[in-house]
Amino acid sequence: MRPVAKSPTIIDVARLAGVSTATVSRVINGTSAVVPETAERVRLAIQELRFVPRSAAQVLASRKTNTLGLILTEIRGAFFPHLLRGVEAATRAAGYQLLIYTVSDIPADRPTLLGEHNTDGLLVFTSSLSLNELQRLSATGFPLVLMHQTPSDGLEIPMVTIENKDGAERLVSHLIESHGRRRIVFLRGPAGHEDSAWRERGYREALAAHGLPVDERLITLGDFDEVTAGASLQRLLQAGIDFDAVFAGDDDSAIGVFRALKAAGRSIPQDVAVVGFDDVQLASYITPTLTTVRAPIEEVGREAVRQLKRLIDGQPVEPLTLLPTELVIRESCGCPAGH
């Protein structure tokens, strides 16, 4: 019996045309603009291989739900309300409805409940979708925008994020230059969190620029969480490790640091300077007021929706949108009020 010839796949087309499967899907479905020369290569490859797109996939791609999806790892702390406010406002202004799905404690290999069957496009917060699921959705040409996460090699997915490294470097440099701090703790965010990695890089580069060695004992887990940060700082205090400042990683962690230091009888900022990152609303109300980096959290949400809407409408998008941060000087670093 003669073997049945294998039908060409979208992967075969992409390989012959020298492009990604996402680009092939965009040419087939017309979901976003593709450079004319590239589109022609894809069409020639389709013709040569006699590739026939699955009709069901084409019907699915053309179905409109008038709904955008937002996938998050969780909703906790002071950060997410700002992000949600930006996403919701921009979604409403664009005339869409919003579905929100959290994936905390859900196996990474389980398909998301939001996708091409019930939304016109997805906003994906860092680490909330597995690489396999991102690859699957991208391969169909489904509109995706990542927030605070760089797409893996081969994935042409727009990304919106903030300037973490520059903000962290300026913050730590201020502690060194203006207040003479030399033993600065850094509290990392969750494992694999890209914002945390860039903030740590800024921390390390600031120390190096001022000729200060990195003491790895001063780098520990804060997890962008008040309780975890407080517990980590307590362990440093109990271990007798000397430090004169804490870069808390984010403002939620800074609150935990405040509690731990005050419980230990350490004065802020006289004994230990404390700084955060994000500039959430509470930062200007705690005592002493918190020196931090203002991150345009709401604008990340708004810009991500704008980019997603452009993808849905077949318009060109920015591969990377990097929003600037701003140093906000208050009292917790040692500067006087109203500085």
C-alpha positions in Angstrom: 0.0 0.0 0.0 1.4 3.4 -1.0 2.1 5.7 2.0 -0.2 8.8 2.2 1.6 11.9 1.2 2.0 14.3 4.2 0.2 17.6 3.7 2.5 20.7 4.0 2.1 22.6 7.2 2.5 26.2 8.1 6.0 25.3 9.5 7.0 24.0 6.1 5.9 27.3 4.5 7.8 29.4 7.1 10.9 27.4 6.6 10.8 27.8 2.8 10.1 31.5 3.0 12.7 32.1 5.7 10.2 33.7 8.1 8.5 32.8 11.4 5.2 30.9 11.5 3.6 34.0 12.9 4.5 36.0 9.8 3.0 33.3 7.6 -0.2 33.4 9.6 -0.4 37.2 9.3 0.0 37.0 5.5 -2.8 34.3 5.3 -5.2 36.0 7.7 -4.4 39.6 7.0 -4.3 40.3 10.8 -1.4 42.8 10.6 0.8 44.5 8.1 3.8 42.6 6.6 6.6 44.1 4.5 5.6 43.6 0.9 8.8 41.7 -0.1 8.3 39.3 2.9 4.6 38.8 2.1 5.5 37.9 -1.5 8.1 35.3 -0.3 5.4 33.8 1.8 2.9 33.7 -1.1 5.4 32.0 -3.4 6.2 29.4 -0.7 2.5 28.7 -0.3 2.1 28.3 -4.0 5.2 26.1 -4.4 4.2 23.8 -1.5 0.5 23.9 -2.5 -0.3 24.7 1.1 -4.0 25.0 1.9 -4.8 26.8 5.2 -7.3 25.1 7.4 -10.7 26.7 6.7 -11.7 26.4 10.3 -8.7 28.4 11.4 -9.6 31.1 8.9 -13.2 31.3 10.0 -11.9 31.5 13.6 -9.5 34.3 12.7 -12.3 36.3 11.2 -14.8 35.9 14.1 -15.2 39.1 16.1 -16.1 39.0 19.8 -15.6 42.7 20.6 -13.7 41.6 23.7 -10.1 41.8 24.8 -8.5 39.4 27.2 -6.0 40.2 30.0 -4.0 37.3 31.5 -2.2 37.9 34.9 -0.3 35.7 37.3 -2.3 37.2 40.2 -3.9 40.3 41.5 -2.4 41.4 44.8 -0.5 44.3 46.3 -0.5 48.0 45.3 0.8 47.5 41.7 -2.0 45.7 40.0 -4.8 48.2 40.6 -2.8 50.8 38.7 -2.2 48.4 35.8 -5.9 47.4 35.7 -7.0 51.0 35.7 -5.0 51.7 32.6 -6.1 48.6 30.8 -9.7 49.0 31.6 -9.8 52.7 30.6 -8.1 52.1 27.3 -10.3 49.1 26.5 -13.4 51.0 27.2 -12.2 53.9 25.1 -11.6 51.6 22.2 -15.1 50.2 22.4 -14.2 46.8 23.7 -15.2 44.7 26.6 -12.5 43.2 28.9 -12.1 39.6 30.3 -9.6 39.1 33.0 -8.1 35.7 33.8 -5.5 34.9 36.6 -3.3 31.8 36.3 -1.9 31.5 39.8 -1.4 27.9 40.9 -2.6 26.6 37.4 -0.3 24.1 35.7 1.9 25.8 33.1 1.0 23.3 30.4 -2.8 23.8 30.7 -4.3 25.9 27.8 -5.6 29.3 28.8 -9.3 29.8 29.2 -8.9 33.0 27.2 -7.9 33.0 23.6 -9.0 32.9 20.0 -12.4 31.3 20.9 -13.6 34.2 23.1 -11.5 37.3 22.5 -10.2 39.3 19.6 -6.7 39.6 21.2 -4.8 39.0 24.4 -2.7 41.2 26.8 -0.3 38.9 28.6 1.4 40.0 31.8 4.9 38.5 32.5 5.1 34.8 33.2 1.4 34.2 32.9 1.4 32.0 29.8 3.8 29.1 29.0 6.1 29.4 26.1 4.2 26.5 24.4 0.9 28.4 24.6 2.5 31.7 23.4 4.0 29.8 20.4 0.7 28.2 19.6 -1.3 31.4 19.7 1.4 33.3 17.8 1.6 30.6 15.1 -2.1 31.1 14.3 -1.6 34.9 13.9 -3.7 35.6 16.9 -3.1 39.2 18.2 -0.9 39.2 21.3 0.8 42.0 23.3 3.2 41.2 26.2 3.6 43.4 29.2 6.9 43.4 31.2 8.1 40.3 29.3 10.5 40.0 26.3 9.3 37.5 23.7 11.4 34.5 23.2 13.5 34.2 20.1 11.4 33.5 17.0 8.3 35.1 18.5 7.2 38.3 16.9 5.1 39.6 19.7 5.0 43.3 20.6 6.1 44.2 24.2 5.3 47.1 26.5 7.5 47.7 29.5 9.3 50.3 31.6 12.9 51.5 32.0 13.8 49.4 35.0 17.6 49.4 34.9 18.0 53.1 34.4 15.6 53.9 37.3 17.3 51.4 39.6 20.7 52.7 38.8 19.7 56.3 39.5 18.1 55.3 42.8 21.1 53.4 44.1 23.5 56.1 42.9 21.5 58.7 44.9 22.0 56.6 48.0 25.7 56.4 47.4 26.4 60.0 46.2 24.0 62.0 48.3 23.9 60.0 51.5 27.2 58.1 51.6 25.6 54.6 51.8 27.9 51.8 51.1 26.2 48.6 52.3 23.0 48.5 50.3 20.6 45.5 50.5 18.7 44.6 47.3 15.5 42.6 47.7 14.8 40.6 44.5 11.3 40.1 43.0 9.8 36.7 42.0 12.0 34.2 40.3 12.0 34.8 36.5 10.4 38.2 36.8 12.0 40.4 34.1 11.5 43.7 36.0 13.4 42.3 39.0 16.2 41.1 36.8 16.7 44.6 35.2 16.4 46.3 38.6 19.1 44.0 40.0 21.3 44.8 37.0 20.8 48.6 37.7 21.7 48.0 41.3 24.9 46.1 40.4 25.9 48.6 37.8 25.5 51.5 40.2 27.8 49.8 42.8 30.4 49.1 40.1 30.3 52.6 38.8 31.2 53.9 42.3 33.9 51.3 42.9 31.8 49.4 45.5 32.0 45.6 45.6 28.8 43.5 45.5 28.3 41.5 48.7 26.0 38.6 47.6 24.8 38.3 51.2 23.0 41.6 50.8 21.0 40.3 47.8 18.0 38.3 49.0 14.3 37.6 48.2 11.6 40.2 48.5 9.2 38.6 46.0 7.5 42.0 45.5 5.6 41.1 48.7 5.4 42.9 52.0 5.5 39.7 54.2 8.3 38.0 52.3 10.4 41.2 52.3 9.9 41.7 56.0 10.9 38.2 56.8 14.0 38.4 54.6 15.1 41.6 56.4 14.6 40.0 59.8 16.9 37.2 58.8 19.6 39.7 57.8 19.3 41.4 61.1 19.4 38.2 63.1 22.5 37.1 61.1 24.2 40.3 62.2 25.0 41.3 58.6 25.9 45.0 58.4 23.9 47.3 56.1 23.0 50.9 56.0 20.4 51.0 53.2 17.8 48.8 51.5 16.6 48.9 47.9 13.4 47.1 48.5 12.8 46.1 44.8 9.2 47.5 44.8 7.1 49.6 47.1 5.1 46.7 48.6 8.4 45.2 49.7 9.4 48.6 51.2 6.4 48.4 53.5 7.6 45.1 54.8 11.1 46.5 55.3 9.7 49.5 57.2 7.9 47.1 59.6 10.9 44.9 60.1 13.3 47.8 60.8 10.9 49.5 63.3 10.3 46.2 65.1 14.1 45.9 65.5 14.4 49.4 66.8 16.2 50.7 63.7 15.5 54.3 62.7 14.6 55.2 59.1 16.6 56.9 57.5 19.1 57.7 60.3 20.2 54.1 60.8 19.0 52.6 57.5 17.8 54.4 54.4 15.0 52.6 52.5 13.9 53.1 48.9 11.4 51.4 46.7 10.2 51.2 43.1 6.8 52.0 41.4 5.6 55.0 43.4 2.2 53.5 44.4 -0.2 55.8 46.1 0.8 54.7 49.6 4.4 55.8 49.1 3.7 59.5 49.8 1.6 58.7 52.9 3.7 56.4 55.0 6.2 57.8 57.6 8.8 58.7 56.6 7.6 59.2 53.1 9.2 56.8 50.6 11.9 57.7 48.2 11.2 55.6 45.1 11.1 55.4 41.3 7.9 56.5 39.6 6.9 53.8 37.1 4.2 54.7 34.5 2.1 51.6 35.5 -1.2 52.8 34.2 0.4 54.0 30.9 1.8 50.5 30.4 -1.8 49.2 30.5 -3.1 51.9 28.2 -0.2 51.5 25.7 -0.6 47.7 25.6 -4.2 48.1 24.7 -3.4 50.6 22.0 -0.8 48.3 20.4 -3.2 45.3 20.6 -6.0 47.4 18.9 -3.5 48.2 16.1 -2.7 44.5 15.7 -6.4 43.6 15.5 -7.0 46.4 12.9 -4.1 45.2 10.8 -2.0 48.3 11.4 1.8 48.4 12.1 2.9 48.1 15.7 6.0 48.9 17.8 8.0 45.7 18.6 9.2 47.3 21.8 7.6 50.2 23.8 9.9 51.3 26.6 8.3 53.9 28.9 10.6 56.1 31.0 10.8 56.1 34.8 11.4 59.0 37.2 13.3 59.3 40.5 11.0 60.6 43.3 13.0 61.9 46.3 11.2 61.9 49.6 12.3 61.4 53.3 13.2 57.7 53.6 16.5 58.0 51.9 17.7 60.8 54.2 16.6 63.9 52.2 14.5 66.5 54.0 10.8 66.8 53.4 9.9 68.8 50.3 13.3 68.1 48.7 
